[in-house]
Amino acid sequence: MAARVKAMFALFGGFRLALPSGTRVTVSARKAQALLAYLAVARRRCSRDELAALLWGDRADEQARQSLRQTLAVLRRTAGDALESCIVADDRSIALDPGGIDLDVEHFERALDVGTPETLRQASDLYTGDFLQGFVLDEPAFEAWLRTERDRLRERAIAALGRLLDHQVEAGNVSGAIDTALRRLALDPLQEAVHRTLIELYHGQGRRGAALRQYRACVETLRRELGVAPQPETQLLRRLIEQPSGDAARPPEVRQMAARAPARRTPLWPRPSRRLPLVGRADVLDILLKHFGEARQGHGRVVVVAGEAGVGKTRLLQELSQHAPRRRARVLLGGCHDMTQSLPFGPWIEALRTGGVIGDVDLLAGLGGGWRRQLARLFPELEDTPHEPRTSTDDASQLLHAVVELLVHVAARRPLVVLLEDVHWADETTLRLVPLLARRLASLRVLLVITLRDDEPATSPLLGRALANLDREAHVEQIRLTPLSRQNAAALIELGFGETRAATSQDIDQIWEVSDGNPFVILESVGVLLEMPVAGTTPRLPRRVYDLLAARLERLEEQERSLLSTAAIIGRQFDFSLLLKAAAADPGDATAGLEELVRRRLLKVVDSRFAFAHERLREAVQAQLLPPRRAVLHAAVGRAIEACYGRDLSRDYTDLAVHFSAGEVWDKALTYCRLAGVQAMERAAHREAVSWFKQTLDVLARLPETREMLETAIDVRLMLSAERQLIGERQSFESHEIAAEIARRLHDERRETRVLNFLSYKLMTHGELGRAERVGRQALALAERLGDVELVAAGALVVGHALKGQGRFREALRHFRGNIEPLTDERLAIRFGGGRPAIMSRAHAAWCLAELGEFIEGRRLGLEALRASETLDHHACKVTAHWATGLLYTRQGMLDKAVTILETGLELSRQFDLLDHYFRSIASVLGTAYALLGRVDEALALLDRAIEGYLERNEVPRFAWISEALVLARRPDEARARAEQALAVYQDIGDRCYEGWALRLLGEIEVAAGNADVAAAEDHLHAALALADTLELRPLAARCRLDLGLLHQRAGGGGRARGELDCASAEFRALGMPYWLARAEQARALLA
């Protein structure tokens, strides 16, 4: 007995499925991948309800279960034996047979549980990336499970690498330990102990340069991520590496610290974060390098680099610090920090220590004893004997000069680059030292570069004076860094995405909107976007960006914060009068507050209005407001808008709806939410209208139940249903049934009729054709009793729809034709079901006539529908007219005309944001036309998207059209599967016309097969022919005759083949179907 086929799952680093031979198995649907991953990891029987809720949480229970069934069927078809032998399913549960699958996650966890060095190495090799890395699915329940599982496995991998590293260090496996340490640091780069282990490993190999580079990477990572310096043990390690070999050569304090240092450190490290190339700063870097070259020649220079937070000042200094050592210059880097602002000489101490000056014994030996004693006040290790406390001004001045003399002494040996960051937070002594050094270095080999934020006002008068003093020096240059241009921002975004995936134009647009060219915000936003569960979603404000902005806001006065809070609620731009009214502020105080906010670069003036410097600032302000305070401000802003712009509020409906909803002023919120929805509907902004009408219903639920409220609820539900239909959004019957019940309670027959019309249409789109007809006839009877012409027209249209869906075209035509003549007067045209009855009735009548073979009248009505739709500003009407008329030409075989019309309809659906609803229907027919013309690749591209959409939406599919195209594209197995699926669906819902077409297709598939089952094919074709004769579907009957003729021709029955082909030719000629007539004549010629 052959061994059972196994499916090989690899879920680390993404989703991969393969056979044991290595052949890749393609599973393209994301939810199918999610289903397989969940079942593989669960390793148990999962109930169908559990899986449906996990992957289709936003759908009704039955719809979710149907989606699960369809996904499972697709998996079985597309993945073949690889999964067929593994999937274990019954009516209640689904599982993957544990003996039929091979799972990398399972091997990983088993290896960890054993815990030997060898199994730990195996586990680390299996962990090629995070669990389902890069996989996103817009399903909250699945995303919650995925995050939990991903974090759990990541933590296990981190712990495993730590244990493996310990083993390798103990065993003396240096190269293996280095590799493991780097991998460990790649997962968690803030483990300083692992940095130390890696430094020691490099040093043990004699790779002194690699060890020092690793130390610098550690320093940079800790400073950038945590704002701290390395621990003493780490600094000691660097000093030990830099010292000459031999204990006697070390200074006493180094020997003492070495003796106290632990013999071994716990290993745990990550690779330093990759540094991206410098983008958009080449001109500024050239200026710095020019000044550096002049400084190396003994012409000292000072450069002040200013710019907003995150604009790239630090990155620029990093680039300079890489160039300087290559030209034998020493680099000293010190930073000022808000948290350490009161520490005297803080950045200088940091620069001299981390730059290796204080540990350089030979260098310090040449410094005068007096200066050394002064410096011992900052660096106690330099003191030979305890000194007396000093407090006088003279002592402070001597200490300043001591630091300057030390820097002069350092520069005498080799060129010196001093980098001081964020001097807007500098302590007083640092600010006094900067001008003092600047005056001395004019003739020294020193380049001093200081950075500061120009979006922060001076926190000390001394800073302003220090900058003014510098500005008077001839050898000082000031540079302001501005945000990146859009072109440079796009380049940085692409670099930020790296090899994870390519940055799309949508990614670039979204990040540009968030960042406004700020490099720090760009890269933080890239990280957020890569972590988001839904691709293409606008990235939220990154946490580190928010913290940066929050620190700025905390330094505002109460009046300024109050104004800024109100402004943040108003929007990014606002009028002074509106702010004054909403904040209820004194005009003088408000003016002074705004001036201060502009000075601090939180606000800016745009024409005659004020605006936030960037949207991220407004987000940060809003995030600091507690919910009660936010609600009060929203209500105040809404009332201020009414007061300021009361003469014409139409431009402010959406703003008023937002503010009164957020302010919990429910009566006003109801008014403006409804008006905003109607306004969006009139502008064909369908998704926006859906959103507003949903919000209107939410507001209604908070108000007392009165007749007026109930009538409004019915009207809003109807408008919401119409807009949801236009964008293809799935909806249950519940909303319509609720609305109908409310109308009956109110004895409001007009509203009840409208609701029943909508309900009938929804039932039809869900495949409940018989019930749709009954409800439609009920609505039509009510409309006729009321004598309301508009409601009668709407009722006739939905009844015609339901009849057409059942293949009862003659009856449907009576209803459509009843609408065509009376409704030529556009004053009687009404909005219903995605279109106006006069035009929609023409379009659907053309469809009916196409199936009946009455192409001349059908073309006339279709072309009338096209022309009439052009005169109306009704998008769905235009698209439907193109769809129905294109279907008629395709059925007739006039393919070039069909393609032209259908392509226009597809493009209109894109323009009008109707893609979800209309794309699948148009694509099914257009794909068939493409295939008949031999444009197979274009056909398949359309059809694959249409199939995925039908399955994803759980809609009644047009697989009869799709299957025909798949036959022409030589995908017979898939064509058969789709045709069988179509037959089952059409039989279930009672669509007898397309049941006939599905039967014909099954026969055609057998005819096209090399080893045709003649009996089966004949059964299918005769069953289709019987339906065609019963329903008067002449094109279907003629196609069946053609297929029977081709079948008998292949089977050797020449006489029967000739008879069928003669009948087919005669019928095609009578109907005016030239494409099919040519096919039949060609077959007859072959017989002759």
N, C-alpha and C positions, 0 to 999 in steps of 0.2 A: 504494500500500500504506500502510495507516495506520501511524503512528509507534508503536513499541513503548511500552507503558505503563511508566512509571518509578515506583519506590517511593522516596519522599523520606524519608531517615532524619535525624532531629535527635537526637543523643545527648549534646550539651552541655546541662546543666541537667535531665536526666531522659531518658525514652524517649518519642519521638514518631515516628509513622509516618503519612505522608500521601501522597495522589496529587498529581501536578503541579497539579491544579486547586485544591488546598488542602483537599480533603475529607479529614477525619481517618479513618484506618484503625485500628480498635480491635483490639488484641491483649491480651487480659486475663490470660492465664496468664504468671506471672513467668518460668518456664523457657523458654517460647516467646520472650519478649522477650530473655532472656539468649542464647538460641541465635542469634537474628537479629543482635543486637549483636556477638557474637563473630565470626560469619561476615562481617558488613559490614566490620568493622575488619581482620580477617585478610586479606581480599581474595585468597584462595587456596582450593584444594580441601582440605577438612579431612576426615580419615578418620572414619568412623562410630565407630570405637573411641575416637579422641581426643575426640570430642564426647560420647560416652556417659560416659567417665571424667570429663570436665569437669563435667557437669551431674547425673550420677547416680552419684557416686563410692561411695556406700554400698551399692550393689546388686550382685548377681551380674551377670556380663558379659551374659548373654542377657537378663536382666530390664532392664538398662540400655539395651541396644540396642532392645528392644521399646518402652520408654518413648520413646526417640528417634523411632522410627517413628510412634508414635501422636501425638507432639507435631508432627511434620512434617505428618501427615495433617490434624490440626486446623488448622494454619496455612494449609494450602492451601484448606481449606473456608471458614474464617472470613475470611481476608484477600482471597480471590478473585483477580481479575486482577492486583492490585497486586503479589502475590508469585508467582503461578503462572508469570508470564513471566520471573521472576528466579531462581527456585530451580532449580539444576542438581544433580540427584542421580542416583546409580547405586547399585549394591549395596555399594560400598566407600567412597564419599565423598560429601560434600555441599558445595556452594558457592553463593554468590550471584553471578550474572552481573554483573561490574563495569559493563558497559554498560547494565544494567537498573536500577541504583540510583544515587541521588544522596545523598552522605554529607557532613554538615557537618564531621566530623573531617578528612576528606580535603581539603576546601577550606581548612580552617584550616592544615593542615600545608603545603600547597602555597603558600599566601600567605606563610607564615613563611620558606619556602625561598627565595622571590624576595627578600624583605627590603627592599623599597622602602618609603618612608613610607606610600604609599597601600595597599600590600598588608598592611603591619603594622596599619593602621587597620582594614582588612577583617577581618583575623584577630582583632583585639580585639573587633570587633562580633560575630563568630561565637561567641566564648567567653562564652556567656550564663550559665555556671555550670560546676561540675566535671563531668567525664565521668560520665554516668549518675548524676547527683546524686540522693541519696536512695534509690538502688536497692540492695536487700539480697537476698541469696539464701543459704540455709544449705547451701552447697556449698563446702568449703575450697578446692578447686582453682580454681573460678571466682572466688571472692573474692580469692585470691592474684593471679590475672591482672588482676582489676578494680583492685585497689590499685595494682599496678605501672603499669597503663595510665593510671589517674587521676592518679597522682603525676607521671608523665612529661609528660602533657599540661598539668598545672598548672604545672610548672616552665617549660615552653615558653611558656605564657601570661605568666608573670611576667617572663621575659626579654624577650618581645615588647613588653610594656608599657613596660619600661625603655628599650628602643631607640626606641620611638615617642616617649616623653617627651623623650629627648635630641634627636630631630629637631625636635619641636615647640618646645622651648626655643630651639634654634639659629635656627629660622625666625621666632621672635617670635610664635608662635601661642599667646597666653597663655591664652585660654579653653579651647582644646583641651588644652593642657598641664595645666591645673588638673583637667579632667575625667579625663585619663589618670592623673595622680598620685593622685587619689582612688581610682580603680579599682585601681591598683597597691598602694596601702596597704590596700585591702580584702582583698587576698590575702596580704599580709605586713606587718603593722603595726609591726614593730620596726626598720624601716630608717630610722635617724635622718637620714641624708643626704636622703632623700625628704621627710621632714618639713621640712627646711631649704629644699629647693627649693619646696615648696608655700608656706611662709611668705614666701619672696622673691616668688613669683608674686602672692600676695595683696597684698603691700606695693607691688609694681610697679603694681598697679591702683589704688592709693590706698586700699585696704581695710585700714586699719590695725587695726581691731577684729578682722577675720577673721584677720589675720596673728597677732595676739596670742592669739586663741582657739586657733589651730593650735599655737602654741608651748605653751600650757597643755596641750593634748591630748597633745603629744609628751612633756612632763614627766610627765604622769599615766601614760601608757602605759609609759614606761621604768621608772618607779618601781614600778608595779603588777606588770609582767611580769618585770623583771630586777633590781629593787631598786637601780638606779643613777640618778645625776643625769645630765642632758644633758651632752654634750661641750662644751668651752669655746667652740668655734665656734658652737654652737647658742645658748648663753647670750649670746655677743657679738651675735648676730643680733637677739635680742630687745632687747638694750640699744640697738642702733643704731636699731631701730624706735621705741623709746620716747623717744629723744633728740629735741630740736628740730632742725629742718632746719639745715644749714650745718655745716661741719666745725669752725669756730671754737667753736661752742657745746658741743662734746663735751669731756669731761675728757681730760687727757693720756693716761691709760692706755687709754681707749677708742680714741683716735686711733692709738696705737701698735699695739693689737690689730687694728684695722681694716686698718692697713697690712700686717700680717703675714698677715691672713686670705686664703685662696685666693679668686681672682676668681670661680671657678665651682665648684659642687659637683655630684658625680654624682647625678642625680635618680633616685630610687627610693622611692615612699611609699605607705601604706595609710590609708584612712579610719579615724578613731578608732573603737574598739569602741563600739557603741551602749550607752548607759547606760539600764538599766531603771528604771522608776519605783520609788520607795521603797515597800516593802511592809511593813506590820505595825509601823512605827516612828513613826507620826504623833504618838503621845503623847509620845515622847521628843524628837522634833524640836520639838514645841511648847514643851517645857521649855527647850530650848537657845535657841529664838528669844525666849522670854520673858526669859531672862538676857541675851541680846544687846541686847534693847530697854532693859533696865535699865543695861547697861554704856554704851550710847550716851548715856544721861542723866547719866553720870559716877559711876555706882555699879558699880564693877568687880566682876566675878564670876569664880569658878573652878569648873569642873565636871570631875569625875573620872568617866570612863565606863569601866566594867570589864565583862569578859565573856570567854568562851572564844574561842579562835582561830577566825576565820571567821564569828563571830556577827553581824557587820555594823557594827563600830565605824568602820572606814574609810569605809564607804558613808554612814554618818550624817554624818561630817565633810565628805564631798564635798557633801552636800545643804546643810549649813550654809555651806560656802564659796561656794555659788552664791547664797545669799540675801544674804550680807554685802556684796558689792560693789554690789548694787543699792541699798543704803542708804549708799553712799559710805564704806564701811569698807575698810580695808586688811587683807588676809588674809596671815598668815605661817604657813607649814606646814613642819614639820620632823619627821623620823622617826628613831627609834632602830633600829639593826639589829644583830642578833646578831654579824654578821661585823665590825662596826665599833665594838664595845662599848668598846674602849679609847681611842677617839679623843675627847679632851676637847672639850667644847662642840659635838660633832658635829651634833646636831639644830638647835642655835641658829645655827650657821654656815650650814647648809642653808636654814633658814627666812629668815634675813636676806638671803642671796644671792638665792634664788629669788623672794622676795617683793619684790625691787627696792629694798630699803632701802640696801644698800651702793652700788648704782649711782646713787642719787638724790643728785646733787651739791648741789643747793639744800638739801635736807634736812640733809645732813651738814655743810653750811657753818654751820648754826646751832648745831652741837654744840660744846661747849667743847673747846679744844685738848688739855687733859689727858685728857679722856675719849677723844678721838680717838686720842691716842698709845697709850692702853691697848688700844683696839680694833684698832690696827694689828698687835697680836700675833696676832690671829685673821685679820685681813684686811690682808695686807701692802701692798695698793694704797693704803691710807689713810695710810701712813707717808711723811712728807716727807723725813726723814733717817734713816739706820740708827740703831737703838737698841741699848743695851747689854743683854746677857742679864739676865733677872730670875728669881730662883728662890725668893724668900722667901715666907712665908705672907702677909705684907702685900700683896705683889704679886698673889698669887692672889686675895685678897679684893678688891683694887682692880679686877681684871679682871671679877669677878662684878658689882660695882657699876657698872662701865662698861657692861656689857650691859644692866643694868636701866635706867640713865640713858638709854641709846639708845632703849629701848622706851618709856620715859616721854616722851622727846622726840618720837617718832613719834606717840604717842597724843595729844599736844597739838595736832597738826595735823588729824588725822582719827581717828575711832574705829578701834580696832585689835582684830582677832581673831587670837589666837595658838593654833595647833593643834599639839600635840606627840603623836605616835603612838608606841605601844609603849614606854612609859617603863620597863617591867619589864626592858628591855635598856639602860637609860640609863647613861651614864658618871657618875662621881662628881660632876664639876663641874656637870653638868646637874641632878642631883638636889639639889645645894646651891642651885642658882639658882632652882628652882621655888618653894620656900617663901619665898625672899627676894623674888621678884617678887610672890607671892601677898599678902604683907603690904603691899607698896607700892600695889597696884592697887585697893584698896578704894575710893579716891576718884578713880580714873582711868577713862577711857573705854576699858577693856580687858576683853575676855572671853578668859580662858585656859581651853582645853579640853585635857585630857590623857587618853590612852587607855592601858589596860594589860590584860594577860590575867590573869584570876583563876584560870586553870587552870595557871598557872606559879607555883611558890613564889618568894618573894623571893630573888633571886640575890645581893643585897647587903643588909647590915643597914641601910645608909643609905636604901634604898628604903622599908623599913618605917618608919623614923623620919620620912622626908619625908611619907609618907602620913598618919602619926599627927599630925604638925604641921599638915598641911592640914585634917585633920578637926576641929581645934580652932578654926578660923577660922569666923566666922559667915557669911561670904559665900561659903563653899565648899559645893557639893552633890555627893554621890556617887550615881551611877546604875549599876545593873547591868543589862546587856542579856541577856535570856534567849533561847533558841531560839524560832523562830516557831511559832505554833500550827499545827495541821494545815490549818486553813482558809486561813491566810495562806501557808503553804508551798505549797498547791495553786495559789494565785493567782500566786506567784512562778514555779512550774514552768510554768504556762501562758504567762506572759510570756517565760520563757526559751526555750520552743519557738518563740515568735514566729510568723512566717509560714511556717516550714519545714513544719510540720504541726501538727494539733491534738493536744494532750496527752490521752491516754486515761486512764481511771480506773486501768488497770493501770500505766501510766507513773507516775502519782501515787503509787500504793501502793508501787511498787518504790523510787522515789526517797525517799519518806518513810522507808522501812525503812532505807535506806542513810544518810540524812542526819540523821534525828531532829530535823528543823527547823533545822539549821545552814544559813544562806543560802549560804555559800561552797561547802559540799559539795553543796547542791541544784543550783547552777548548773554546777558541775563535772560532776555526774552527768548533768545534762541534755545537756551536750556529749558525754559518753561514750555516752549512750543514742542520740543522733542518729548517732553514728559506727558503732554496732554493726551487724554484718551480719544479725542476726536480731532482728526486732521482737518486743518483749515479753519479751526476755531481761533478767534482773536485771543492772543495771550493775555493773561491777567498780569497785574503789576507784580513783578518779581519781589520776593520777600526782602532781599538785600537792598533793592532800590527803595522799597517802602521805608525800611529802617533809616536809610540815609536821609530821606525827605522828612521823616518824622522828627529827627534830631533838629533839623532847621526850624520846624514849626514850633518846637518847644521853647525856642528862644524869643518868641514874639510876646509882646505885651497883650493884656486881656482885650483891649479895644481892637487891636489889629486882628487878633484871633477870631473875635466875634464877627468882624466884617468879612474876613476870609471864609469863615464857615458859611455865612449867608451867601456869599458869592459862589462858593462851591456848589450849593444847592441850586442856585439859579442856572448855572451852566458855565461853559468855558468862556463865553463872552457875555457882557452885561452892560446895561446903561447905568449911569450914576443915579439917575432918578429912581430907577427900579430898586437898586440896592438900598438907597436911602429909605424908600418906603418899606421895603421888606424888613430891614434891620431896625426900623423905628429909631434911627440914630440922629443925633444933632448934626446939622450940616457941617459945622466947623470941625467937630471931632471926626466926622467921616472923611472930610477932605484931608485932614492931617494924617489919618490912618492909611488912606489910600496912597498918599505920597510916600509914606514909609514903606508900604508893601511894594510899590514900584521901585523904590531905592534898593530894596533887598532883592529885587529881580524875581519876586514871586508873582507879581502882576506886571503887565505892560499896557501901554496905550496903543490901541488900534483904531485909527481914524478918530471918531469922537466917542469911542467906547473903551471899556477896559476888558482885558482878557488875561487868563492865567498864562504864565510863561510856557507851560506845557500841561497837557491833560493829565500826566502822571502826578503833577502837583495837586490838581483838583481831587484825584482819586485818593491821595494820601490824606488830604484834609477831611474828605468824607469818611474815610475809614476810622478817623479818630472820634467821630461823633457817635454818642450812644443813641440807640433807637428812639427813645422818647424825645431827645433833643432834635434828632433828624426830622421826626414827624412834625414837631412844632414849626421848624423852619420851612418845611415844604408847604404847610398850610399858609404860613405868612407870605411866602413867595407867590402862591396861587392867588391870594387876595390882592397882593400888590400888582400882579399882572392885570387883573380885572380893573383895578383902579386906574392904572396908568394907560392901558390900551383899550378901554371899554368900548370905544366907538366901533372897532372892527377887530373881533377876536378870532376870526377864521384862521389867521396865520398862527394862532397860539393854541389851537385845540389840543394838540398832542402835549404841549408843555403843561397846559392846565390839567389835562387828564393825569399826567404823571404826578404833578404836585399835589392835587387834591386826593389822589389815591394813596400816595405815600403819607400825606398828612391826615388820612382817615376822615376826611370830610366827605362822607359817602354820597350825599345827595348831589353835590357838585361833581364828584367823581363820576357818578352815573351819567350825568348830562354830557360831560366832555369826553368820556371814553366812547360813548355811542357816536358822538359827532366825529371823533377822530377816526372811528371805524368806517363810517359812511364816507368821510372825505377820502380815506385810503381806497375804498371800494370804487369811488368815482374816478380816481386816478389810475385804476387798474393795478394798484399796489396790493395784490391779493394776499400775500403772506402777512403784510402789515395789517391788513383788514382783519384777517383771522385772529391775529394776536390781540387787537383791540376789542373785537367782539367777545373773545374768551374772557378778557379782563372785565368787560361790561357785565357778563354773567356772574363773575366772582363778586363784583360790587353789588349786584342785585340781591345776592344771597345774604348780604349784610343789612338790607333795608326791610322795613315792615312790609307785609304782604297786602297790598291794596290792588284794586282793579287796574289802576294805571300801571303799577309795577308788573302785574301779570301780563297785561297786553304788551308792555315793553319786552318782557321775557320772551314771548312768542315771536315778536318781530325780530329780535336780536338772534334768536336761535335759527330762524329762517335765513337771515342774511349770513350768519356764520356757516350754515350748511352749504349755501351757494358758493361762498368763497373757498371753503375747504374742498369742495368738489373741483373747483377750477385748478387748484394746486395739487390735486391727487392725494389729498390727505385722507387716510382711512377714518371712517366714523361709524359708530354703531347706530342701531335704530333707536336706542333709548332716548336720545335727545328729541327726536321727532315724536315719539310716542308720548313723552312728557308734555311737549308743546300741544299735541292734539288733545290730550286730556285736559289741559288748562283751558283750551278754547271751548271744549264742551262744557266745562264748569261755568264759563262765562257766557254760554249760549251765543257764542260769536261764530256764526257759520262761515263767514268769509275767511276768517283766520283759520278755521278748521279745514276749509277747502284748500287753502294754500299749504297748510302743513301736510295734508294727505297727498298732495301732488309731490311734494318733496320726498315724503316717505315712500311713495311708489317708485320714484326714480332710484332711491337708495336701495330698495329691495331688488330692483333689476340689476344694479351694479354688483350686488352680492350674489347674483345667480338665482334668486327666488322669483322666477318669472311669473309663475301662476299667482302668487300672492301679490306681486307688483301689479298685475292686471286687475285683480279684484279691488285693491285699494285705489288704483287709478280710476276705475269705473265708479267707485263710491264718490270720489272727489268730483268727477265729471257730472254725476247726477246732482250733487249739491249745487254745483256751479250753474247748471241748467235751471234748477228750481229758483235760484237767486236771480237768474236773468243777467248775470255778469259776463259780458262778452270776453273780457280779458281772462277771467278764470275758466271759462269754457275752452278758450284756446289753449290755455295751459294744460287743462285736463285732457283734451284731445291729443296733445303732444305726448304726454306720459303714457296714455293708453296705447298710442301708436308705437312708442318705444317698446313697451312690454310685448306687444304682438309681434313686432319685428324680431325681437329676441327669441321668440318661439318658432320663427320661420313661417308665421302666418302673414305673409306679405300682402296678400290682397286685402285682408281686413285692415292691416296697418295703413295701407295706402288710402283707404276711405277716410281715416281720421286725419292723415297728413294733408290730403287734398282739401278736406273741409277747412283747413287752416290757411291754405295758400291764397285763395281768392279774397276772402273777407279781410285779411290782414295786410293787404298791400298798403293801406293807409298807415304810415308809421306812427300816427298818433295813438293807434291801438296796440302798437308793439309793446310788449312787456318783458321785463327781465325775469327769466325763469330757467332753471336747470342748466345754466351755462350759456344760454343764448336766447334770441328773440324768436317766437314761434313761426313767424312768416318765413324767415330764412332757414331756421332749423328744420322746419317741416319740409321745405324744398330739398335740403341736403339729405335728410333721411329717406325721403321719397325716392331720390336718385339712387340711394343704396338699395332699397327694395327692388326697384326696377332693374338694377344691375343683376341681382340674383335671379330675377324672373326672365332676364334676357331681353328686356324691352329697352334697348340701349339708346334709341333715338330720343324717346321722351325723357329717359334718365339723363342724357347729356344736356338736354334743354333745361331741365330743372337744376341740374348741378351747376351749369354755367350761370343761370339766373342767381343761384345762391351765392356764387363767387362774386358776381357783379354787385349784388345788393349788399353783401357784407363789406365791400369796400366803402360804401357810403355811410356806414355806421361805425361809431367808435366803440366796437364791442369785440374784444379780442378773441374770446372763445368761439364766437360766431364765425369769425374769419377762419380760424383753424379748423373747425368742424366742416365748413364748406369745402376746404381744400382736401381734407381727409376723405370725405364721402365721394367727392368727384374723382379724386385720384384712385380710390378703390374701384369705382365704375370702369375707368379706363384700363386698370390692371386686369379686371375680370374679363373685359372685352378683348384684351391682348393688344391694345394700342399703348405700347410700353413707354415709348419716348414721351408722349404727352403725360402719361401717368407719373413718370419720374419727375418731370418738370413741376407738376402741380404738388406732388407729395413733398418734394424737397423744399418748396416754398412754405408748405404747411409746417414742416419740421423747423425751419428757420423762424417762422412766426411764433411757434411755441417756445422757442428759446428767447426771443425778444420779449415776449409777454409773460415770462416766468410761469408758463403752463407746461413745462417740460415733463414733470412727473406724471401728470394726468394724461397728456396726449402723446408723449413720445412713444410709449410702448405700442399703442395702437397704430400710429403712423409708421413706426419702424417695422412692424410686422409685415405690413403691405408693401412698403418701399423696399424692404429687404428681398421680398419675393420678386418684385419687378427687376431689381438689380440682378438677381440670380438668373432670371429668364433671359436677361440681356447678356449674360456671361460675365458680369462684374461681381465675381464670387467673393473676392476679398472684402469689398465694400459691403456686400450682403451679410457676410458672417460677422463683421464688426458691429453692424446694427443689431443683428439678431441676438448675438450673445448678450448685449446690453439689455435688450428687451426681455429675454428669458430671465436674466438675473433680477430685473425689476419686477416681473410677475411673481417670481418666487418670494422675493423679499417682501412684497406688498400683500401676498396671499390673495391676489386678484384672480378673477376668472380669466384665464389666458386665451389669447388668440393663437393657440398652437397649431391650428389647422393651416394658417398661412405660414407660420414658422416652419412647420414640418415640410411643407412643399418646397420651401427654399433650401432646406437641409438636404432634401433628395437631390436637387440640382447641384448642390455644393459637394456631392459625393460623400455625405456623412450618413450612410443608410442606418446604422445602428441607432444613432441619436434621433434620426428622423422617425424611425419606428417607435422609439420610446415616447417621443413627443406626440405622435399621432395616436398611440394607445392612450396616453394621458388625456389628450384632447377628447377622444371618443368617450372616455369615462366621465369626463367633466360635462360634456354636452348632453350625454344621456341622463346624467344626474339632474341637471338644471332644466332639461326639457327643450333645448335649442335643437330642433329637428333639422334645420338647414345645415348647421355646421356639424351635426352628427353625420349627415350625408357626406359632407366634404371630408370628414375624418375617415369614414369608411373607404371613400374613393382613394384617399392617400395610402391607406394600408394596402389596398390592391396595387396601386402604382409602385409602392416600394417592392412588392413581390415581383412585379413585372421587371423592375430595374435590376433585381438581383440576378446574379449569374445562374444560380440553381433555384429558380422560382418554384414555389409551391403553388402549382396551377390551381388546384382545387380551392385552397385558402384564398388565393387572389380572386378567383371567380366568385366565391361566396361574398367577399367584401364588396366587389364591384356591383354585383346584382342587388345586394342590400342597399347600396347607395343609390342605384338606379331606381329602385322601387320608391325610395323616399323622394327622389327628384320628380318622378312622375306624379306622386301624390301631391306634392307641394308646388308643382308647375315650375320647377327649377330647371329651365332648359339648358343654361350653360353647364350645370352639373351633369345633366343627362348626356349631353354631347361629349363632355370629357370622359365620362364612364364608357361610352361607346368607343372612344379612341383607345382607352386603356385596354378594353376587352379585345379590340382588334390587335393591338400590339402583343397582348398575352397569347392569343391563339396563333399569331404569326410565329412567335418563338417556340410554341409547342408543336408547330407543324400542321396546324389545322388551317390550311389555306382557305378553304371555302368559308368557314365560320369567320376567319379574320377579315376576308374581303367584305362579307356582309356587314360586319360591325364598322369597318372603316368607311364603307359607302354611306352608311347612316350618319356617321360622325361628320364626314365631309359635307353632306347635304345640310345638316343642321348648322354647322359652323358658317356655311355660306349664307344660309337664311338669316342667321343672327347677326352677321357682319362681324365675325371674329377672325380677322386675317391671320394672326400669328398661329392660332390653332388649326386653321384651315390648311396652312402651309405644312404643318406637322403631319396632318392626316394625309394630305396629297403625297407627301414624301414617302410615307409608309405604304400607300397604295402603289406607288411606282416601284418600290422594292418587291412587292408581291408579283407585279406584272413581269 
